[in-house]
Amino acid sequence: MKDLTKQYEIAKNNSIEFMKNGQISAYLNALIEMNRYKRLMVAIVAN
């Protein structure tokens, strides 16, 4: 769970940086990555 949280935070920080730099496609990819980690964390908590 700690690893997923860490990876989620890294993806979040990356998405913020991509948005600041105007890299829209990289920003959207980072959001997709964040969503994937968020779903995995919810699945782990649910079990």
C-alpha positions as CSV (number, residue, x, y, z in Angstrom):
1,M,0.0,0.0,0.0
2,K,2.9,2.4,0.8
3,D,4.3,1.7,-2.7
4,L,1.0,2.5,-4.4
5,T,0.7,5.7,-2.4
6,K,4.2,6.8,-3.3
7,Q,3.7,6.0,-7.0
8,Y,0.4,7.9,-6.9
9,E,2.1,11.0,-5.4
10,I,4.9,10.8,-8.0
11,A,2.3,10.7,-10.8
12,K,0.5,13.6,-9.2
13,N,3.6,15.7,-9.0
14,N,4.5,14.8,-12.6
15,S,1.0,15.8,-13.8
16,I,1.3,19.2,-12.1
17,E,4.7,19.8,-13.8
18,F,3.4,18.7,-17.2
19,M,0.5,21.1,-16.9
20,K,2.8,23.9,-15.9
21,N,5.0,23.2,-19.0
22,G,2.0,22.9,-21.3
23,Q,2.6,19.3,-22.2
24,I,-1.0,18.3,-22.5
25,S,-0.6,14.7,-23.8
26,A,1.9,13.9,-21.0
27,Y,-0.5,15.5,-18.5
28,L,-3.3,13.3,-19.6
29,N,-1.1,10.2,-19.4
30,A,-0.1,11.2,-15.9
31,L,-3.8,11.5,-15.0
32,I,-4.5,8.1,-16.4
33,E,-1.6,6.7,-14.3
34,M,-3.0,8.4,-11.2
35,N,-6.4,6.9,-11.8
36,R,-4.9,3.4,-12.2
37,Y,-3.1,3.7,-8.8
38,K,-6.2,5.1,-7.1
39,R,-8.3,2.2,-8.3
40,L,-5.7,-0.3,-7.1
41,M,-5.6,1.4,-3.7
42,V,-9.4,1.3,-3.4
43,A,-9.4,-2.4,-4.4
44,I,-6.8,-3.2,-1.7
45,V,-8.7,-1.3,1.0
46,A,-12.0,-3.0,0.0
47,N,-10.5,-6.5,0.5
